[in-house]
Amino acid sequence: MSSRTDKTKDKGVSSPQAGPVHTELRDIGSTGIESGRDPPLSIPRVVVDPQLREDIEPNMQGPVDVKRFVKSVLGFDASRFQWGDWEFTPSTLLHKQYRASNDEPGRCQPFCDMLDDAFSQWSSCAPVKQSRNKTIYFKPTTRQNISGHSGVTRTNCHNPDIHGEALWGPVGSGWATILFAGELVRTSNLDEEEPNTTGDPEPSRSPASVPSVGDTGTGASGKRKLSISEEANKARKTNPESFPSIHIKELAVGGTESAAPSPPPQGKALRLTSDQVQLAGYANEIFKAAGNRRYVTGIFVNDDEVSLWYYDRIGVVRSRDFNMFKDLELFVLFAVAVSVCDRKHVGYEPLLKPGPATGANDIALSTVENNTLCLDSRHAVDGSGAPVYHDVSFQIIGKPIYVQCGIVGRGTVVHAISPKDDGGLALEAGELVAKLSWPVKTLVAEDALIRDIRSNIDPAWSKHIPDVLCSMTLDGEALDLPRKLMGSWDGQAEDRVLRILIARRAEGLEKVRSLEEFETIFLQAVRCHRVVFVKTNILHRDLSVDNLLFTRDGDNALAVVNDWDLGKVYKPDERPSACLRMGTAHFMALDLLKGDPPRHMYRHDLESFIYILIWCAMHFDLRGNKQSLHPLLKPWTEGTWEDIYDHKVKHFSSLVDVDPLISAVQPAFEPLVQKWILPLCNLLMEVQSQILERENNRVRLKWNMMSETESMPHQMEQDAWNETRRGLMTFETFMKTIGEDPVIPEFAAIPQ
């Protein structure tokens, strides 16, 4: 259960190179760029964009019928559109302006004006007569950049070509006020092509497939338009193709709604263009801005071809391409639908009810402050797992504690809350947190796993496990996701659920007051983790500096081993899977970062504690402050799995290699250098030495320098090596290495 007072969680890692680096990206979904409870571990665009590609491409669906997309996602039924009962006259002037532009910024204003003009004609025609008021207008993004939330050495600045803002309510300069984002791409000179208009080319308009009713005026609503930006379009980045692919556009069926889409050929991955990745980057920023979106819609315009993109935590669904000049019905339908969109179909989280300061007509909800989080009793349970018989609600306090970066995945958001309507639950006084996340449906539910752990360990240890007061899981029809209405193909995106956990708030390790207090918390966490494994056979599988928290009982600090959403019962005979790697890369055991990793074992969690210790010693001053990401550890946070392995392992090859890390320890942690840090680093070096010796033996055997009998260990010895690195990576060895008693009295007879 995430319960932090800052924003420093990083379960994922980016991949600027070929090859995915995830914390179980596609299958568990921390979305490889889950960087952060905001910096120090945040990620620049050069890293974000390739990782978005890695996350999205395996979870792409479509192309779907445009009318179905508009109805399902934007909530506008084409039957209400009444095409054929009124007359639309496209503006030749706007078409010419769009076609004549030699750059993308020059096309933005004409495109926005065409959207505005289409709505104006629809809303003024007799059969419609303002059946729905305009709520959203589009304009070019003329600000230099809209600063994003992720950047290691700089802010992650994105600049959508166009964006939709609300006609009423908050309007600002950040992503929280952006309702839709669009990317325009110029790949050809449209002025050389023959436009689909009829009649005299000189007038400002030419009729479509219906009789003309005259000029209604370009951009008739006249709402808050901005001038065209004159600056050069942003540079675009390409990503190397590392496996067989076909581009999205090759699958699109432009200009028709009759043929059913066909799935991509077997053995080929559906690939995004670099511009489509940029559009996904805008969606990523919108998700992260306020932590109150369940889904986001994007608009992609490639010359005269338009497609609509739907993003949620399960994956991405795109519409078919349609031509803005030839497929006038579809273009006007889309223009009207985005112009009259309401809060629900913008994609706001419906469990969050706006505060009293929000106007009835406000579409943009730029903050969650004073929102009410509502849990439906039909789907909620209390801390024991028993049904809740009355709805429960909580007041959101301030801004989110944490909003996960990324699109596909758990999409975790953590809010500080206070009870509003307890629904009959016995909620004790004290600060609470709500964690909303989207885990894979087939995983064991985190709340159920926590209940199992707490019921099987002694109360003296259960106080180190999050106390979930109530929870709710929404699945299938209860989620009411637009993707369910679009009839997307099965099997291309793994199903997820929305899970909400309510628990007591805890502090991050950077808030520890003294070295003695840190030692107490660290040892409690290591021992509690061992107790959980011995008593329940459950591994955490995502130990990190942000998952070790603490609370206070008077003057006593109590460790909390947090976030069990990747926890799982350990099965020794279970086969490993490379696509199911677990953990935060910079805290993961070394051999989990290598190609063909083994199954996750207890020793891997134990090794993570060593990296957590080093990380804390290099970043925390024990006065409530933390340093920015140290340059020595930055390579641990980005690149491919193999890149991170190479950078980490070289620090533990010899004392000479580990010395730079030791020299970077904060003064407050220097007493632990000889007591804990160097002995544990030496333990890692001894493991690496034995690994090297085993590899040398294989070479000796290859060149007949030793017999097969000498080189091949007995099965029992091999098992011991796999499970404990021949006794080097056990709880007992770990504790003795740092001079602590390895005996836990309540199960002293159980082998450690």
C-alpha positions in Angstrom: 0.0 0.0 0.0 1.7 3.2 -1.1 1.6 5.8 1.6 4.3 8.4 1.1 4.6 12.1 2.0 6.7 12.8 -1.1 7.0 11.7 -4.7 10.0 9.5 -5.2 8.7 6.0 -6.2 10.4 4.4 -9.2 9.3 0.9 -10.0 10.3 1.1 -13.6 13.1 2.1 -15.8 13.4 3.4 -19.2 14.9 2.0 -22.3 16.5 4.3 -24.8 18.0 1.4 -26.5 16.5 -1.5 -28.2 15.1 -4.1 -25.8 12.5 -3.7 -23.2 13.3 -2.7 -19.6 10.2 -3.2 -17.5 9.1 -4.0 -14.1 6.9 -6.6 -15.6 5.6 -4.0 -18.1 3.1 -5.7 -20.2 2.1 -8.4 -17.7 2.1 -6.6 -14.4 2.3 -3.1 -15.5 4.4 -0.7 -13.7 5.0 0.6 -17.2 8.7 0.8 -17.5 8.8 4.5 -17.0 7.0 4.4 -13.7 9.6 6.9 -12.6 9.1 8.6 -9.8 7.0 10.0 -7.1 8.5 12.7 -8.9 12.2 13.3 -9.3 15.0 12.5 -8.2 14.2 9.5 -10.4 12.5 11.0 -13.3 13.1 10.5 -16.9 13.7 12.8 -20.0 11.9 12.5 -23.3 14.8 10.8 -25.0 14.1 8.0 -22.6 10.4 8.3 -22.1 9.4 8.0 -25.8 11.2 4.7 -26.6 9.8 3.2 -23.4 6.3 4.3 -24.3 6.8 2.5 -27.6 7.9 -0.6 -25.7 4.8 -0.5 -23.5 2.2 0.4 -26.1 3.0 -1.8 -29.1 2.2 -5.1 -27.4 -1.1 -3.6 -26.2 -2.4 -2.0 -29.4 -5.8 -2.7 -30.8 -7.7 -1.4 -33.8 -8.2 0.1 -36.2 -11.9 0.4 -35.3 -14.8 2.0 -37.1 -14.7 5.8 -36.6 -18.4 6.1 -35.8 -18.1 3.3 -33.2 -15.1 5.1 -31.7 -16.9 8.4 -31.5 -19.9 6.8 -29.8 -17.9 4.7 -27.4 -15.2 7.1 -26.4 -16.7 10.6 -26.9 -20.3 9.6 -26.1 -21.8 11.0 -29.3 -24.1 8.8 -31.3 -24.0 9.4 -35.1 -27.8 9.1 -35.2 -28.0 12.4 -33.3 -25.7 13.9 -35.9 -28.5 13.8 -38.5 -26.1 13.9 -41.5 -28.2 14.2 -44.6 -30.9 16.2 -42.8 -28.9 19.4 -42.9 -26.4 21.0 -45.2 -22.7 21.3 -44.6 -20.5 23.6 -46.8 -16.8 23.1 -46.3 -14.7 26.3 -46.4 -12.5 26.4 -49.4 -10.5 29.2 -47.8 -9.6 27.1 -44.8 -8.9 24.1 -47.0 -6.5 26.3 -49.0 -4.8 27.7 -46.0 -4.3 24.2 -44.6 -3.0 22.7 -47.9 -0.8 25.7 -48.7 1.2 25.6 -45.5 4.8 24.4 -45.8 5.2 23.5 -42.1 3.2 21.8 -39.4 2.7 24.9 -37.2 1.2 26.7 -40.2 -1.5 24.0 -40.5 -2.6 24.1 -36.8 -4.8 27.2 -36.9 -6.6 26.2 -40.2 -7.2 22.8 -38.7 -8.6 24.2 -35.5 -10.8 26.6 -37.5 -12.1 23.8 -39.6 -13.2 22.0 -36.4 -14.8 25.2 -35.1 -16.6 25.8 -38.5 -17.9 22.3 -38.6 -19.5 22.6 -35.2 -20.9 26.1 -36.0 -22.7 24.8 -39.1 -24.0 21.8 -37.3 -25.3 23.7 -34.2 -27.0 26.4 -36.4 -28.9 24.1 -38.7 -32.7 23.7 -38.2 -32.9 20.0 -37.4 -30.4 20.3 -34.6 -30.9 23.7 -33.1 -28.3 23.6 -30.3 -29.2 20.1 -29.1 -25.9 20.2 -27.2 -23.9 23.2 -26.3 -20.2 23.6 -27.1 -18.0 22.8 -24.2 -14.5 22.5 -25.7 -12.6 24.5 -28.2 -9.3 23.7 -30.0 -6.3 26.0 -30.6 -2.7 25.7 -31.6 -0.3 25.3 -28.7 1.7 28.5 -29.0 3.5 28.3 -25.6 7.1 27.4 -26.0 6.8 24.2 -24.1 4.4 22.7 -21.6 6.6 21.4 -18.8 6.0 17.8 -18.0 6.7 15.8 -14.8 9.6 13.7 -15.7 13.2 14.6 -16.4 16.5 13.3 -14.8 18.5 16.4 -15.7 15.8 18.6 -17.3 12.1 18.8 -17.4 10.3 16.5 -19.9 8.9 19.2 -22.1 6.3 18.3 -24.7 4.5 20.6 -27.0 1.4 19.3 -28.6 0.6 20.9 -32.0 -3.0 21.5 -31.0 -5.0 20.9 -27.8 -8.5 21.2 -26.6 -9.5 23.3 -23.6 -12.7 23.9 -21.8 -14.9 26.9 -22.6 -15.7 27.2 -18.9 -13.7 26.5 -15.8 -10.0 26.6 -15.2 -7.7 27.5 -18.0 -3.9 27.5 -17.4 -0.6 26.7 -18.8 -0.2 23.1 -17.7 -1.2 19.7 -18.8 -4.0 19.5 -16.1 -6.2 21.9 -18.2 -5.6 20.1 -21.5 -8.6 17.9 -22.4 -7.4 16.5 -25.8 -4.0 16.7 -27.4 -3.2 16.5 -31.1 -0.2 15.8 -33.3 0.0 17.1 -36.8 2.5 15.6 -39.3 3.5 17.1 -42.7 4.8 14.4 -45.0 3.8 15.8 -48.4 2.8 19.0 -50.1 -1.0 18.9 -50.2 -1.2 22.1 -52.4 0.0 20.0 -55.3 -2.9 17.5 -54.8 -6.5 18.0 -56.1 -8.8 19.0 -53.3 -12.2 17.3 -53.0 -14.3 20.4 -53.7 -16.7 21.3 -56.4 -17.8 24.5 -58.1 -15.9 27.8 -58.5 -12.6 27.6 -56.6 -12.6 31.3 -55.9 -15.4 31.6 -53.3 -14.5 31.0 -49.7 -16.7 27.9 -49.6 -17.6 25.0 -51.9 -20.5 22.7 -51.2 -20.1 19.2 -49.9 -22.4 16.4 -51.0 -25.4 18.4 -50.0 -26.9 21.7 -51.4 -25.2 24.8 -50.3 -26.9 27.1 -47.7 -24.4 29.9 -48.0 -21.4 31.1 -46.0 -21.9 30.8 -42.3 -18.5 32.3 -41.5 -15.2 30.8 -40.7 -14.8 30.0 -37.1 -18.2 31.3 -36.3 -18.1 30.7 -32.5 -15.1 33.0 -32.3 -14.0 31.5 -29.0 -10.5 32.3 -27.6 -8.4 31.6 -30.7 -4.7 32.0 -30.8 -2.4 33.0 -33.7 -0.3 30.5 -35.5 3.1 29.8 -34.0 5.9 31.0 -36.2 8.6 28.9 -34.5 10.1 25.9 -36.2 8.4 22.6 -35.5 10.0 20.5 -32.8 12.6 18.0 -33.9 11.5 14.4 -34.1 13.3 11.4 -33.0 13.4 8.0 -34.6 13.8 4.7 -32.8 15.7 1.8 -34.3 13.6 -1.1 -35.4 14.8 -4.3 -33.8 12.2 -6.8 -35.0 9.8 -7.4 -38.0 7.2 -4.7 -38.1 4.5 -2.9 -40.1 3.6 0.7 -39.5 0.2 1.6 -38.2 -0.7 3.5 -41.3 -0.3 0.4 -43.4 -3.2 -1.2 -41.6 -5.5 1.8 -41.8 -8.4 1.8 -44.1 -9.0 5.4 -45.1 -12.2 6.7 -46.4 -14.5 3.8 -45.8 -16.4 2.4 -42.9 -17.7 -0.8 -44.5 -14.8 -3.3 -44.4 -14.0 -5.0 -41.1 -10.4 -4.5 -39.9 -8.0 -7.4 -40.0 -5.5 -8.2 -37.3 -1.8 -7.7 -38.1 0.0 -10.7 -39.7 1.2 -13.4 -37.3 4.7 -12.9 -36.1 4.8 -9.2 -36.8 4.4 -6.5 -34.2 2.1 -3.5 -34.7 4.5 -0.6 -34.7 4.1 3.1 -33.9 5.8 5.8 -35.9 7.9 8.3 -34.0 5.1 10.9 -34.4 2.5 8.5 -32.9 4.9 7.9 -30.0 4.9 11.7 -29.5 1.2 11.7 -29.3 1.4 9.0 -26.7 3.8 11.2 -24.8 1.1 13.9 -24.6 -1.3 11.4 -23.2 1.3 10.3 -20.7 1.6 13.9 -19.5 -2.2 14.3 -19.2 -2.4 11.2 -17.1 0.3 12.4 -14.8 -0.8 16.0 -14.5 -3.5 15.7 -11.8 -4.0 12.0 -11.3 -7.7 12.2 -12.2 -8.0 10.6 -15.6 -9.2 7.1 -16.4 -8.5 7.5 -20.1 -7.2 10.1 -22.5 -8.1 10.7 -26.2 -5.6 11.9 -28.8 -5.9 13.2 -32.4 -3.3 12.3 -35.0 -3.3 14.1 -38.3 -0.9 13.0 -41.1 -1.4 15.5 -43.9 -5.1 15.1 -44.7 -5.6 11.8 -42.9 -7.0 11.8 -39.4 -7.2 9.1 -36.8 -8.4 9.1 -33.2 -6.5 7.4 -30.3 -7.8 6.1 -27.0 -5.4 5.5 -24.2 -6.1 3.7 -20.9 -4.1 1.5 -18.5 -4.9 -1.6 -20.4 -3.6 -0.4 -23.8 -4.3 1.7 -26.8 -7.2 1.6 -29.3 -7.1 3.6 -32.5 -9.7 4.4 -35.1 -9.4 4.0 -38.8 -7.9 6.8 -40.8 -10.3 9.1 -42.5 -9.7 12.0 -44.9 -10.6 15.4 -43.7 -11.4 16.6 -47.2 -13.0 13.5 -48.8 -14.7 11.9 -45.8 -16.6 15.0 -44.8 -19.3 13.2 -42.8 -16.6 11.6 -40.5 -14.7 14.8 -40.1 -17.7 16.8 -39.1 -18.9 14.0 -36.8 -15.6 14.0 -35.1 -15.5 17.8 -34.9 -18.9 18.0 -33.3 -18.3 15.1 -30.9 -15.1 16.7 -29.5 -16.7 20.1 -29.3 -19.7 18.9 -27.1 -17.8 16.4 -24.9 -18.7 16.2 -21.3 -16.6 15.3 -18.2 -17.3 11.6 -18.3 -16.3 11.3 -22.0 -13.2 13.5 -21.6 -12.1 10.5 -19.4 -12.1 11.8 -15.8 -12.0 9.3 -13.0 -15.7 8.9 -12.1 -14.9 7.8 -8.5 -13.6 11.3 -7.8 -16.4 13.8 -7.4 -15.4 17.4 -7.9 -15.4 19.8 -4.9 -18.0 22.5 -4.2 -15.8 25.2 -6.0 -16.3 23.4 -9.3 -19.0 24.9 -11.5 -21.8 22.8 -12.9 -20.6 23.6 -16.4 -16.9 23.2 -15.8 -15.5 20.5 -18.0 -11.8 20.7 -17.0 -11.0 19.4 -13.6 -7.5 20.6 -13.1 -7.0 19.4 -9.5 -8.2 16.7 -7.1 -8.1 19.0 -4.1 -11.3 18.8 -2.1 -12.6 16.1 -4.4 -14.5 13.2 -2.8 -13.4 9.6 -3.4 -16.5 7.4 -3.4 -16.4 3.7 -2.9 -19.5 1.7 -4.0 -20.7 -0.8 -1.3 -21.5 -3.3 -4.0 -17.8 -3.8 -4.7 -16.1 -2.7 -1.4 -14.9 -4.9 1.5 -13.6 -4.0 4.9 -10.1 -4.8 6.3 -11.1 -8.4 7.0 -12.5 -8.9 3.5 -16.2 -8.8 4.7 -18.7 -6.9 2.5 -19.4 -3.2 3.2 -23.1 -2.5 3.4 -23.1 1.2 2.9 -21.2 3.4 0.5 -18.0 4.9 1.8 -16.5 8.3 0.9 -13.3 10.2 1.7 -12.2 13.8 1.3 -9.1 14.3 -0.9 -6.5 16.4 0.9 -4.3 18.5 -1.3 -2.5 17.3 -4.4 -1.7 13.6 -5.0 1.1 12.2 -3.0 2.1 10.2 -6.1 1.1 9.8 -9.7 2.8 7.1 -11.7 4.3 8.1 -15.0 3.4 6.0 -18.0 0.3 4.8 -19.8 0.0 1.0 -20.0 0.3 -0.6 -16.5 -0.8 -0.1 -13.0 -1.0 3.7 -13.3 -0.8 4.0 -9.5 -2.1 7.2 -7.9 -1.9 7.9 -4.2 -4.0 10.5 -2.4 -4.0 11.8 1.2 -7.5 11.4 2.5 -9.8 11.8 5.5 -13.0 10.0 6.2 -16.2 11.7 5.0 -18.9 9.0 5.2 -17.4 6.0 6.9 -20.3 3.7 5.8 -20.3 2.0 9.2 -16.6 1.2 9.1 -14.6 1.7 12.3 -12.0 4.2 10.9 -9.6 5.3 13.6 -8.3 8.8 13.8 -5.1 9.6 11.9 -3.9 10.3 8.4 -5.1 7.9 5.7 -4.1 7.3 2.1 -6.0 5.9 -0.9 -4.1 4.0 -3.5 -5.7 3.6 -6.9 -4.0 1.2 -9.3 -4.7 -1.1 -12.3 -3.1 -4.5 -11.7 -3.4 -7.4 -14.1 -6.6 -9.2 -13.4 -5.0 -12.6 -13.0 -2.7 -11.5 -10.2 -3.6 -12.2 -6.6 -5.3 -9.1 -5.3 -3.0 -7.0 -3.1 -5.6 -6.5 -0.4 -6.2 -10.3 -0.2 -2.4 -11.0 -0.1 -2.0 -8.5 2.7 -4.8 -10.1 4.7 -3.2 -13.5 4.2 0.1 -12.2 5.4 -1.3 -10.5 8.5 -3.4 -13.4 9.5 -0.4 -15.8 9.4 2.2 -13.9 11.2 2.4 -12.8 14.8 0.9 -9.4 15.7 4.3 -8.2 16.7 5.3 -8.5 13.0 2.0 -7.6 11.4 2.5 -4.0 12.6 5.2 -3.9 10.0 2.7 -4.8 7.2 0.2 -2.2 5.9 -3.1 -2.2 7.7 -5.7 -2.0 4.9 -8.9 -0.6 6.3 -11.1 -1.1 3.3 -10.7 -1.8 -0.4 -12.7 -2.0 -3.6 -12.1 -3.8 -6.9 -13.9 -2.9 -10.2 -13.9 -5.3 -13.1 -15.6 -5.7 -16.4 -18.9 -4.0 -16.6 -18.4 -2.2 -13.4 -15.5 -0.3 -15.0 -17.6 0.9 -17.9 -14.5 1.5 -20.0 -15.1 2.7 -23.6 -12.8 -0.1 -24.9 -15.5 -2.6 -24.0 -18.0 -0.8 -26.2 -15.6 -0.7 -29.2 -15.5 -4.5 -29.7 -11.7 -4.5 -29.9 -9.9 -7.8 -30.7 -9.4 -10.2 -27.9 -5.9 -11.3 -26.9 -4.0 -8.2 -27.7 -4.2 -6.4 -24.4 -4.2 -8.1 -21.0 -7.2 -7.4 -18.9 -6.8 -5.3 -15.8 -8.9 -4.3 -12.8 -9.1 -1.0 -10.9 -8.3 -1.6 -7.2 -8.6 1.0 -4.5 -6.9 0.4 -1.1 -7.4 2.6 2.0 -4.7 2.4 4.6 -2.9 4.5 7.2 -0.3 6.9 6.0 3.4 6.2 6.5 6.6 8.2 6.0 9.5 7.6 3.6 13.0 6.8 4.8 14.3 10.2 3.9 12.3 11.4 7.0 14.3 9.3 9.4 15.7 11.5 12.2 18.9 9.7 13.1 21.2 6.9 12.1 20.1 4.9 15.1 16.5 5.2 13.9 17.5 4.2 10.4 19.3 1.1 11.7 16.2 0.1 13.7 13.9 0.5 10.7 16.2 -1.3 8.3 16.6 -4.3 10.6 12.9 -4.5 11.3 12.2 -4.5 7.6 14.8 -7.3 6.9 13.5 -9.4 9.7 9.8 -8.9 8.9 10.4 -9.8 5.3 12.0 -13.0 6.5 9.2 -13.8 8.8 6.6 -13.3 6.0 8.6 -15.6 3.7 9.0 -18.4 6.4 5.4 -18.2 7.6 3.6 -17.7 4.2 6.1 -18.5 1.5 5.3 -15.1 -0.1 8.0 -13.0 -1.7 7.7 -9.3 -2.1 9.5 -9.1 -5.5 9.6 -5.3 -5.6 11.7 -4.2 -2.6 13.0 -0.6 -3.1 13.8 2.5 -1.2 10.2 3.6 -1.7 8.6 0.4 -0.5 10.3 0.6 2.9 8.4 3.1 5.0 7.9 3.8 8.7 5.4 5.0 11.2 5.8 6.3 14.7 4.5 4.9 17.9 5.3 7.8 20.2 9.1 8.1 19.9 9.5 4.7 18.4 9.9 4.2 14.7 8.2 1.1 13.2 9.2 -0.2 9.7 6.5 -0.8 7.2 7.2 -3.2 4.3 4.9 -1.6 1.7 3.4 -2.3 -1.7 2.7 -6.0 -2.0 1.0 -5.7 -5.4 3.7 -7.8 -7.0 3.9 -10.2 -4.2 3.5 -13.9 -4.9 3.7 -17.3 -3.3 7.1 -18.8 -4.1 6.9 -22.1 -5.9 10.4 -23.7 -6.3 9.4 -25.8 -9.3 7.9 -22.8 -11.2 9.6 -22.1 -14.5 11.1 -18.6 -15.0 9.8 -16.3 -17.6 11.8 -13.4 -19.0 8.7 -11.4 -19.7 7.7 -11.6 -16.0 10.7 -9.8 -14.4 9.8 -8.2 -11.1 11.1 -5.2 -9.3 12.6 -1.8 -9.7 15.7 -2.2 -11.8 18.2 -0.3 -9.7 17.3 -2.4 -6.7 16.9 -5.7 -8.4 19.3 -8.6 -7.9 22.0 -8.8 -10.6 21.1 -12.1 -12.2 17.5 -10.9 -12.6 18.9 -8.2 -14.9 20.7 -10.7 -17.2 19.3 -12.4 -20.2 17.2 -15.5 -19.4 16.8 -14.6 -15.7 16.0 -17.3 -13.2 12.7 -17.5 -11.3 12.4 -14.9 -8.5 13.8 -16.4 -5.2 14.2 -15.3 -1.6 17.9 -14.5 -2.2 16.9 -11.9 -4.9 14.8 -10.0 -2.4 17.6 -10.2 0.1 20.1 -8.8 -2.4 17.7 -5.9 -2.9 18.2 -4.8 0.7 21.9 -4.2 0.0 21.1 -1.8 -2.9 18.5 -0.1 -0.8 21.1 0.5 1.9 23.7 1.9 -0.5 21.0 4.1 -2.1 19.9 5.6 1.2 23.5 6.1 2.3 24.3 8.1 -0.9 21.1 10.2 -0.9 19.8 10.9 2.6 21.3 13.3 5.1 19.0 12.1 8.0 17.8 15.7 8.5 14.8 15.2 6.3 16.5 16.0 3.0 17.6 13.9 0.1 20.1 14.6 -2.6 19.4 14.5 -6.3 20.2 11.3 -8.2 23.9 10.6 -7.8 25.8 10.4 -11.2 27.3 7.0 -10.2 23.8 5.5 -9.8 22.1 7.1 -12.8 23.3 4.2 -15.1 21.4 1.9 -12.7 18.1 3.6 -13.6 18.1 3.6 -17.4 19.0 1.5 -20.4 18.2 -2.1 -21.3 18.3 -4.8 -18.7 21.8 -5.7 -19.8 22.9 -2.1 -19.7 21.9 -1.8 -16.1 23.4 -5.2 -15.2 26.7 -4.1 -16.7 26.8 -0.9 -14.8 25.8 -2.5 -11.5 28.0 -5.5 -11.6 31.2 -3.6 -12.3 30.8 -1.9 -8.9 31.0 -5.2 -7.1 34.0 -6.8 -8.9 36.6 -5.5 -6.5 37.1 -3.1 -3.6 38.7 -0.7 -6.1 35.4 -0.7 -8.1 33.2 -0.3 -5.0 35.3 2.5 -3.5 33.7 5.3 -5.5 30.3 4.3 -4.1 31.7 4.2 -0.6 33.3 7.6 -1.1 30.0 9.1 -2.1 28.2 8.1 1.2 26.6 11.0 3.0 28.5 12.0 6.2 25.5 10.9 8.4 25.9 7.3 7.1 29.7 7.1 7.4 29.5 5.0 10.7 27.7 2.3 8.7 30.5 2.1 6.1 32.7 -0.4 8.0 29.8 -1.8 10.1 27.4 -2.7 7.3 28.1 -1.3 3.8 31.6 -2.6 3.1 30.9 -6.1 4.6 27.7 -6.5 2.4 29.5 -5.2 -0.7 32.3 -7.7 0.1 29.6 -10.4 0.2 28.4 -9.4 -3.2 32.0 -9.5 -4.5 32.4 -13.0 -3.1 29.3 -14.2 -5.0 30.7 -12.6 -8.2 34.0 -14.3 -7.6 32.3 -17.7 -7.4 30.3 -16.9 -10.5 33.5 -16.1 -12.4 35.1 -19.4 -11.2 32.2 -21.4 -12.4 32.4 -19.7 -15.8 36.1 -20.4 -15.9 35.5 -24.0 -15.2 33.2 -24.2 -18.2 36.0 -22.8 -20.4 38.4 -25.3 -18.9 36.1 -28.1 -19.7 35.6 -26.8 -23.3 39.3 -27.0 -23.9 39.9 -30.3 -22.0 41.7 -28.6 -19.2 39.6 -30.5 -16.6 37.3 -33.5 -16.7 33.6 -33.3 -16.9 33.4 -34.9 -13.4 35.5 -32.2 -12.0 33.7 -29.3 -13.6 30.0 -30.4 -13.2 28.6 -30.0 -9.6 26.3 -32.7 -8.1 22.6 -31.9 -8.3 22.5 -31.1 -4.6 25.3 -28.7 -4.9 23.7 -27.1 -8.0 20.4 -26.6 -6.1 22.3 -25.0 -3.2 24.0 -22.7 -5.7 20.7 -21.7 -7.3 18.8 -21.2 -4.1 21.4 -19.5 -1.8 24.6 -19.0 -3.9 26.1 -21.9 -1.8 25.0 -20.3 1.5 26.3 -16.8 0.7 22.9 -15.2 0.2 20.9 -16.4 3.1 19.2 -14.5 5.9 21.6 -16.0 8.4 24.7 -15.0 6.4 23.3 -11.5 5.7 22.7 -10.9 9.4 26.0 -12.3 10.6 27.8 -10.2 7.9 26.5 -7.0 9.5 27.1 -8.2 13.1 23.4 -8.9 13.9 21.8 -11.9 15.6 20.2 -14.0 12.8 17.9 -15.9 15.3 14.2 -14.9 15.2 13.0 -16.5 18.5 9.5 -17.5 17.4 10.8 -19.9 14.8 14.4 -20.5 15.9 14.1 -24.1 15.0 13.2 -23.4 11.4 16.3 -23.4 9.1 17.2 -19.8 8.2 
